[in-house]
Amino acid sequence: MPRTIRALAACALLSSLAACALAPQPEPAPRPSPQQIADKRLRQVDGRIDNLSRRIDRRVSLGYYPPPQGGDLHHRLDVIRREAHDMAANHGGGLSADEQRVLNEELDGAARAIGE
């Protein structure tokens, strides 16, 4: 009897191992190209600029600072956006990691000036 139980357990173990070995493996996700990564960096910088612009509009509408000061802050963001797109034009439409870091540092300063 114990021999039969061991034989059945061994068969069950072998069949489960065989099922694992024969199971189809999922395809790995394709790696994004360097250009796709560079484009994503530019979109992230643009998105951050858009968010800061909305914060300026909200703070002006709530009266935290006057419209001329809001206009100056918008101009600062426009300059940063222009820099980002000039940098991107040099690389076929995207940003390098170093360029994104420099732009994010500029945006950090703008965010501090905007407040909130």
CORGI-V854797 format. One line per field, one symbol per residue. phi: phi as a letter, one per 40 degrees, with the letter a starting at -180 (. if undefined). psi: psi as a letter, one per 20 degrees, with the letter a starting at -180 (. if undefined). A space follows every 50 residues. Layout:
BEGIN
phi->???
psi->???
END
This chain:
BEGIN
phi->.ccccccccccccccccccccccccccccccccdcccccccccccccccc ccccccdcccccgcacdcccccccccccccccdcccccccbghbbccccc ccccccccccccccgh
psi->ghhgghghgggggghhghhghipppqpqpppqrhhhgghhgghggghggg ghghgggghghijhrqhhhhhghggghhgggggghgghhikkjrqrhggg gghhgghggghhhga.
END
